[in-house]
């Protein structure tokens, strides 16, 4: 069922699957995270209000599209839904000083937290359901990544 036809049958699927990046068989979360890079550069020249409005809007769009897509797939939190990675990583990039080192470390830390899901990410994944749950655990992964970057003195 999960193929290009599924991707294009519904705009919600297209967005939730990260414009197709969620169809990668190996590492769809990493593929979706890579989509965050051009999205970030698309909004970097917006003023700060518009950047955060964009992130907030995309978060709610992501909740809606992830909810519909997961229901259509009949899977609670399918790995092919990657809008959550995109939103969370763009948010993280907005929160750190812009340097290649910071971006690379943020990407690596985010992927590790998203894959291994330490507390409180694992707790949030169990506690919250549907579109909000799909989106929220990745926001926590981004915030933990920011914390780790701050602790290791690579940022701020």
Secondary structure, 3 states (H helix, E strand, C coil): CCCHHHHHCCHHHHHHCHHHHHHCCCCHHHHHHHHHHHHHHHHCCCCHHHHHHHHHHHHHHHHHHHHHHHHHHCCCCCCCCCHHHHHHHHHHHHHCCCCHHHHHHHHHHHHHHHHHCCCCHHHHHHHCCHHHHHHHHHHHHHHHHHHHHHHCCCCC
